[in-house]
């Protein structure tokens, strides 16, 4: 299987299939490995870390509605702290 550096897929799905897709992505996050492949057999494999940066946006404008979920992480050694620093 060839390795890719990016992956993009677009389709029209019903709500049930969107739910299944999101559940599959969620399960992959729990396993610590996301593998995206296309009809050519090429795959993009991602290895998420424990600390993930999540951004959710939603909008509604002129009859169009959308929800975007963005999850990011880096493999650098600097760990993002979820607590503010102590200042005396």
N, CA, C and O atoms as a GROMACS GRO file, in nm:
protein
  352
    1UNK      N    1   0.084  -0.117   0.000
    1UNK     CA    2   0.000   0.000   0.000
    1UNK      C    3   0.089   0.124   0.000
    1UNK      O    4   0.177   0.137   0.085
    2UNK      N    5   0.067   0.215  -0.092
    2UNK     CA    6   0.144   0.338  -0.102
    2UNK      C    7   0.106   0.433   0.011
    2UNK      O    8  -0.002   0.423   0.068
    3UNK      N    9   0.196   0.524   0.043
    3UNK     CA   10   0.172   0.620   0.150
    3UNK      C   11   0.148   0.759   0.090
    3UNK      O   12   0.218   0.801  -0.002
    4UNK      N   13   0.049   0.828   0.144
    4UNK     CA   14   0.015   0.963   0.099
    4UNK      C   15   0.046   1.064   0.209
    4UNK      O   16   0.064   1.027   0.325
    5UNK      N   17   0.053   1.192   0.172
    5UNK     CA   18   0.071   1.297   0.271
    5UNK      C   19  -0.056   1.376   0.294
    5UNK      O   20  -0.063   1.458   0.386
    6UNK      N   21  -0.158   1.354   0.211
    6UNK     CA   22  -0.287   1.420   0.232
    6UNK      C   23  -0.398   1.331   0.179
    6UNK      O   24  -0.374   1.243   0.095
    7UNK      N   25  -0.516   1.354   0.227
    7UNK     CA   26  -0.632   1.276   0.186
    7UNK      C   27  -0.752   1.368   0.183
    7UNK      O   28  -0.769   1.451   0.273
    8UNK      N   29  -0.835   1.354   0.083
    8UNK     CA   30  -0.958   1.433   0.074
    8UNK      C   31  -1.066   1.347   0.012
    8UNK      O   32  -1.043   1.278  -0.087
    9UNK      N   33  -1.183   1.351   0.072
    9UNK     CA   34  -1.298   1.277   0.021
    9UNK      C   35  -1.421   1.364   0.038
    9UNK      O   36  -1.437   1.430   0.141
   10UNK      N   37  -1.506   1.366  -0.061
   10UNK     CA   38  -1.632   1.441  -0.053
   10UNK      C   39  -1.742   1.355  -0.110
   10UNK      O   40  -1.728   1.295  -0.216
   11UNK      N   41  -1.852   1.349  -0.038
   11UNK     CA   42  -1.967   1.270  -0.084
   11UNK      C   43  -2.094   1.326  -0.023
   11UNK      O   44  -2.090   1.408   0.068
   12UNK      N   45  -2.206   1.280  -0.074
   12UNK     CA   46  -2.336   1.315  -0.018
   12UNK      C   47  -2.388   1.193   0.056
   12UNK      O   48  -2.409   1.087  -0.004
   13UNK      N   49  -2.408   1.207   0.187
   13UNK     CA   50  -2.449   1.096   0.272
   13UNK      C   51  -2.574   1.133   0.350
   13UNK      O   52  -2.601   1.251   0.373
   14UNK      N   53  -2.650   1.032   0.390
   14UNK     CA   54  -2.762   1.059   0.480
   14UNK      C   55  -2.710   1.067   0.623
   14UNK      O   56  -2.594   1.034   0.649
   15UNK      N   57  -2.795   1.110   0.715
   15UNK     CA   58  -2.754   1.133   0.854
   15UNK      C   59  -2.699   1.006   0.918
   15UNK      O   60  -2.605   1.013   0.997
   16UNK      N   61  -2.755   0.891   0.886
   16UNK     CA   62  -2.710   0.765   0.944
   16UNK      C   63  -2.566   0.733   0.901
   16UNK      O   64  -2.486   0.689   0.983
   17UNK      N   65  -2.535   0.756   0.776
   17UNK     CA   66  -2.399   0.730   0.727
   17UNK      C   67  -2.299   0.832   0.782
   17UNK      O   68  -2.183   0.797   0.806
   18UNK      N   69  -2.343   0.956   0.802
   18UNK     CA   70  -2.255   1.056   0.863
   18UNK      C   71  -2.223   1.014   1.006
   18UNK      O   72  -2.109   1.024   1.050
   19UNK      N   73  -2.324   0.967   1.078
   19UNK     CA   74  -2.304   0.919   1.214
   19UNK      C   75  -2.204   0.804   1.216
   19UNK      O   76  -2.115   0.801   1.301
   20UNK      N   77  -2.218   0.709   1.126
   20UNK     CA   78  -2.126   0.595   1.119
   20UNK      C   79  -1.984   0.641   1.090
   20UNK      O   80  -1.888   0.588   1.147
   21UNK      N   81  -1.970   0.738   1.000
   21UNK     CA   82  -1.838   0.792   0.966
   21UNK      C   83  -1.773   0.858   1.088
   21UNK      O   84  -1.656   0.835   1.117
   22UNK      N   85  -1.850   0.940   1.160
   22UNK     CA   86  -1.798   1.008   1.278
   22UNK      C   87  -1.762   0.908   1.388
   22UNK      O   88  -1.663   0.926   1.458
   23UNK      N   89  -1.843   0.804   1.403
   23UNK     CA   90  -1.813   0.700   1.502
   23UNK      C   91  -1.684   0.626   1.466
   23UNK      O   92  -1.603   0.596   1.554
   24UNK      N   93  -1.663   0.596   1.338
   24UNK     CA   94  -1.541   0.529   1.294
   24UNK      C   95  -1.419   0.617   1.322
   24UNK      O   96  -1.315   0.567   1.365
   25UNK      N   97  -1.431   0.746   1.297
   25UNK     CA   98  -1.320   0.837   1.326
   25UNK      C   99  -1.295   0.841   1.476
   25UNK      O  100  -1.180   0.838   1.520
   26UNK      N  101  -1.402   0.849   1.556
   26UNK     CA  102  -1.388   0.850   1.701
   26UNK      C  103  -1.322   0.724   1.753
   26UNK      O  104  -1.234   0.730   1.840
   27UNK      N  105  -1.362   0.609   1.702
   27UNK     CA  106  -1.301   0.482   1.742
   27UNK      C  107  -1.152   0.479   1.707
   27UNK      O  108  -1.070   0.428   1.783
   28UNK      N  109  -1.118   0.535   1.591
   28UNK     CA  110  -0.978   0.539   1.549
   28UNK      C  111  -0.894   0.627   1.641
   28UNK      O  112  -0.778   0.596   1.669
   29UNK      N  113  -0.952   0.738   1.689
   29UNK     CA  114  -0.881   0.823   1.784
   29UNK      C  115  -0.852   0.745   1.912
   29UNK      O  116  -0.742   0.755   1.968
   30UNK      N  117  -0.949   0.667   1.959
   30UNK     CA  118  -0.928   0.588   2.080
   30UNK      C  119  -0.820   0.483   2.060
   30UNK      O  120  -0.746   0.451   2.154
   31UNK      N  121  -0.809   0.428   1.940
   31UNK     CA  122  -0.707   0.328   1.910
   31UNK      C  123  -0.570   0.392   1.889
   31UNK      O  124  -0.467   0.325   1.897
   32UNK      N  125  -0.569   0.524   1.864
   32UNK     CA  126  -0.442   0.593   1.843
   32UNK      C  127  -0.389   0.586   1.702
   32UNK      O  128  -0.271   0.612   1.679
   33UNK      N  129  -0.473   0.552   1.607
   33UNK     CA  130  -0.430   0.542   1.467
   33UNK      C  131  -0.550   0.563   1.374
   33UNK      O  132  -0.652   0.496   1.386
   34UNK      N  133  -0.534   0.658   1.283
   34UNK     CA  134  -0.636   0.683   1.181
   34UNK      C  135  -0.576   0.648   1.046
   34UNK      O  136  -0.468   0.695   1.011
   35UNK      N  137  -0.646   0.566   0.970
   35UNK     CA  138  -0.599   0.526   0.838
   35UNK      C  139  -0.707   0.562   0.735
   35UNK      O  140  -0.819   0.511   0.740
   36UNK      N  141  -0.671   0.650   0.643
   36UNK     CA  142  -0.762   0.694   0.538
   36UNK      C  143  -0.711   0.637   0.407
   36UNK      O  144  -0.593   0.652   0.375
   37UNK      N  145  -0.798   0.573   0.330
   37UNK     CA  146  -0.754   0.518   0.202
   37UNK      C  147  -0.856   0.550   0.093
   37UNK      O  148  -0.971   0.581   0.121
   38UNK      N  149  -0.809   0.540  -0.032
   38UNK     CA  150  -0.896   0.568  -0.146
   38UNK      C  151  -0.903   0.445  -0.236
   38UNK      O  152  -0.847   0.340  -0.205
   39UNK      N  153  -0.971   0.460  -0.347
   39UNK     CA  154  -0.993   0.348  -0.438
   39UNK      C  155  -0.863   0.299  -0.503
   39UNK      O  156  -0.858   0.187  -0.555
   40UNK      N  157  -0.758   0.381  -0.502
   40UNK     CA  158  -0.629   0.342  -0.559
   40UNK      C  159  -0.544   0.261  -0.461
   40UNK      O  160  -0.436   0.214  -0.497
   41UNK      N  161  -0.593   0.242  -0.339
   41UNK     CA  162  -0.518   0.168  -0.240
   41UNK      C  163  -0.412   0.249  -0.169
   41UNK      O  164  -0.335   0.194  -0.090
   42UNK      N  165  -0.407   0.379  -0.196
   42UNK     CA  166  -0.312   0.465  -0.128
   42UNK      C  167  -0.372   0.506   0.005
   42UNK      O  168  -0.492   0.529   0.015
   43UNK      N  169  -0.288   0.515   0.108
   43UNK     CA  170  -0.339   0.545   0.241
   43UNK      C  171  -0.262   0.658   0.306
   43UNK      O  172  -0.143   0.678   0.280
   44UNK      N  173  -0.332   0.731   0.392
   44UNK     CA  174  -0.270   0.830   0.479
   44UNK      C  175  -0.294   0.779   0.620
   44UNK      O  176  -0.408   0.757   0.661
   45UNK      N  177  -0.186   0.759   0.694
   45UNK     CA  178  -0.198   0.708   0.830
   45UNK      C  179  -0.154   0.817   0.926
   45UNK      O  180  -0.046   0.874   0.912
   46UNK      N  181  -0.239   0.845   1.023
   46UNK     CA  182  -0.212   0.947   1.124
   46UNK      C  183  -0.205   0.880   1.261
   46UNK      O  184  -0.280   0.787   1.290
   47UNK      N  185  -0.115   0.930   1.344
   47UNK     CA  186  -0.097   0.878   1.479
   47UNK      C  187  -0.123   0.990   1.580
   47UNK      O  188  -0.030   1.061   1.617
   48UNK      N  189  -0.248   1.007   1.623
   48UNK     CA  190  -0.278   1.117   1.716
   48UNK      C  191  -0.212   1.098   1.851
   48UNK      O  192  -0.191   0.986   1.897
   49UNK      N  193  -0.182   1.208   1.913
   49UNK     CA  194  -0.122   1.209   2.047
   49UNK      C  195  -0.232   1.222   2.151
   49UNK      O  196  -0.350   1.235   2.117
   50UNK      N  197  -0.193   1.220   2.279
   50UNK     CA  198  -0.291   1.229   2.386
   50UNK      C  199  -0.354   1.367   2.395
   50UNK      O  200  -0.474   1.378   2.422
   51UNK      N  201  -0.276   1.471   2.372
   51UNK     CA  202  -0.327   1.607   2.379
   51UNK      C  203  -0.368   1.652   2.239
   51UNK      O  204  -0.283   1.664   2.150
   52UNK      N  205  -0.496   1.676   2.221
   52UNK     CA  206  -0.549   1.714   2.090
   52UNK      C  207  -0.613   1.852   2.100
   52UNK      O  208  -0.682   1.883   2.196
   53UNK      N  209  -0.589   1.933   2.001
   53UNK     CA  210  -0.651   2.065   1.993
   53UNK      C  211  -0.776   2.050   1.908
   53UNK      O  212  -0.768   2.009   1.792
   54UNK      N  213  -0.892   2.084   1.964
   54UNK     CA  214  -1.020   2.065   1.895
   54UNK      C  215  -1.087   2.200   1.874
   54UNK      O  216  -1.094   2.282   1.965
   55UNK      N  217  -1.137   2.221   1.753
   55UNK     CA  218  -1.209   2.344   1.720
   55UNK      C  219  -1.340   2.304   1.652
   55UNK      O  220  -1.340   2.230   1.553
   56UNK      N  221  -1.451   2.352   1.705
   56UNK     CA  222  -1.582   2.326   1.646
   56UNK      C  223  -1.644   2.459   1.608
   56UNK      O  224  -1.652   2.551   1.690
   57UNK      N  225  -1.687   2.470   1.483
   57UNK     CA  226  -1.756   2.590   1.438
   57UNK      C  227  -1.886   2.549   1.368
   57UNK      O  228  -1.894   2.444   1.304
   58UNK      N  229  -1.985   2.633   1.383
   58UNK     CA  230  -2.112   2.610   1.316
   58UNK      C  231  -2.162   2.743   1.261
   58UNK      O  232  -2.141   2.848   1.321
   59UNK      N  233  -2.228   2.737   1.147
   59UNK     CA  234  -2.280   2.859   1.088
   59UNK      C  235  -2.409   2.831   1.011
   59UNK      O  236  -2.436   2.719   0.968
   60UNK      N  237  -2.485   2.936   0.997
   60UNK     CA  238  -2.612   2.930   0.924
   60UNK      C  239  -2.627   3.063   0.853
   60UNK      O  240  -2.633   3.169   0.915
   61UNK      N  241  -2.633   3.056   0.719
   61UNK     CA  242  -2.639   3.180   0.642
   61UNK      C  243  -2.702   3.154   0.505
   61UNK      O  244  -2.660   3.065   0.432
   62UNK      N  245  -2.802   3.232   0.472
   62UNK     CA  246  -2.868   3.227   0.342
   62UNK      C  247  -2.907   3.086   0.298
   62UNK      O  248  -2.881   3.046   0.185
   63UNK      N  249  -2.970   3.012   0.388
   63UNK     CA  250  -3.018   2.878   0.356
   63UNK      C  251  -2.912   2.770   0.358
   63UNK      O  252  -2.942   2.654   0.329
   64UNK      N  253  -2.789   2.804   0.391
   64UNK     CA  254  -2.682   2.705   0.401
   64UNK      C  255  -2.640   2.692   0.547
   64UNK      O  256  -2.620   2.792   0.616
   65UNK      N  257  -2.626   2.570   0.592
   65UNK     CA  258  -2.583   2.543   0.729
   65UNK      C  259  -2.463   2.449   0.724
   65UNK      O  260  -2.453   2.363   0.636
   66UNK      N  261  -2.373   2.466   0.819
   66UNK     CA  262  -2.259   2.374   0.822
   66UNK      C  263  -2.202   2.364   0.962
   66UNK      O  264  -2.216   2.454   1.045
   67UNK      N  265  -2.138   2.252   0.985
   67UNK     CA  266  -2.063   2.226   1.107
   67UNK      C  267  -1.925   2.180   1.064
   67UNK      O  268  -1.911   2.093   0.977
   68UNK      N  269  -1.823   2.238   1.124
   68UNK     CA  270  -1.686   2.197   1.095
   68UNK      C  271  -1.621   2.154   1.226
   68UNK      O  272  -1.633   2.221   1.328
   69UNK      N  273  -1.553   2.041   1.220
   69UNK     CA  274  -1.478   1.991   1.335
   69UNK      C  275  -1.333   1.977   1.290
   69UNK      O  276  -1.303   1.908   1.193
   70UNK      N  277  -1.245   2.042   1.362
   70UNK     CA  278  -1.103   2.036   1.328
   70UNK      C  279  -1.027   1.984   1.450
   70UNK      O  280  -1.041   2.038   1.560
   71UNK      N  281  -0.949   1.881   1.430
   71UNK     CA  282  -0.869   1.823   1.536
   71UNK      C  283  -0.723   1.828   1.492
   71UNK      O  284  -0.689   1.782   1.383
   72UNK      N  285  -0.638   1.885   1.576
   72UNK     CA  286  -0.496   1.901   1.542
   72UNK      C  287  -0.409   1.853   1.656
   72UNK      O  288  -0.450   1.855   1.772
   73UNK      N  289  -0.290   1.811   1.622
   73UNK     CA  290  -0.189   1.776   1.721
   73UNK      C  291  -0.054   1.787   1.655
   73UNK      O  292  -0.043   1.791   1.532
   74UNK      N  293   0.048   1.791   1.737
   74UNK     CA  294   0.182   1.790   1.680
   74UNK      C  295   0.265   1.686   1.754
   74UNK      O  296   0.230   1.642   1.864
   75UNK      N  297   0.375   1.650   1.694
   75UNK     CA  298   0.461   1.548   1.751
   75UNK      C  299   0.584   1.609   1.818
   75UNK      O  300   0.680   1.539   1.850
   76UNK      N  301   0.579   1.741   1.837
   76UNK     CA  302   0.690   1.807   1.906
   76UNK      C  303   0.689   1.766   2.053
   76UNK      O  304   0.589   1.717   2.105
   77UNK      N  305   0.799   1.787   2.118
   77UNK     CA  306   0.811   1.746   2.257
   77UNK      C  307   0.742   1.842   2.353
   77UNK      O  308   0.721   1.807   2.469
   78UNK      N  309   0.706   1.960   2.307
   78UNK     CA  310   0.639   2.054   2.396
   78UNK      C  311   0.492   2.013   2.413
   78UNK      O  312   0.416   2.007   2.316
   79UNK      N  313   0.456   1.987   2.535
   79UNK     CA  314   0.321   1.941   2.567
   79UNK      C  315   0.233   2.061   2.597
   79UNK      O  316   0.274   2.152   2.671
   80UNK      N  317   0.115   2.062   2.542
   80UNK     CA  318   0.020   2.169   2.568
   80UNK      C  319  -0.041   2.144   2.705
   80UNK      O  320  -0.093   2.035   2.732
   81UNK      N  321  -0.034   2.244   2.791
   81UNK     CA  322  -0.086   2.230   2.926
   81UNK      C  323  -0.231   2.274   2.930
   81UNK      O  324  -0.266   2.377   2.873
   82UNK      N  325  -0.315   2.197   2.997
   82UNK     CA  326  -0.456   2.232   3.004
   82UNK      C  327  -0.488   2.317   3.127
   82UNK      O  328  -0.602   2.357   3.147
   83UNK      N  329  -0.388   2.345   3.210
   83UNK     CA  330  -0.405   2.426   3.329
   83UNK      C  331  -0.330   2.557   3.314
   83UNK      O  332  -0.222   2.560   3.254
   84UNK      N  333  -0.385   2.667   3.367
   84UNK     CA  334  -0.311   2.792   3.361
   84UNK      C  335  -0.193   2.790   3.458
   84UNK      O  336  -0.193   2.711   3.552
   85UNK      N  337  -0.094   2.873   3.435
   85UNK     CA  338   0.021   2.875   3.526
   85UNK      C  339  -0.016   2.939   3.660
   85UNK      O  340  -0.110   3.018   3.667
   86UNK      N  341   0.058   2.906   3.765
   86UNK     CA  342   0.041   2.971   3.896
   86UNK      C  343   0.118   3.101   3.893
   86UNK      O  344   0.236   3.104   3.856
   87UNK      N  345   0.054   3.206   3.933
   87UNK     CA  346   0.120   3.336   3.941
   87UNK      C  347   0.096   3.391   4.079
   87UNK      O  348  -0.019   3.406   4.121
   88UNK      N  349   0.204   3.420   4.153
   88UNK     CA  350   0.193   3.473   4.289
   88UNK      C  351   0.214   3.621   4.290
   88UNK      O  352   0.209   3.683   4.397
   0.00000   0.00000   0.00000
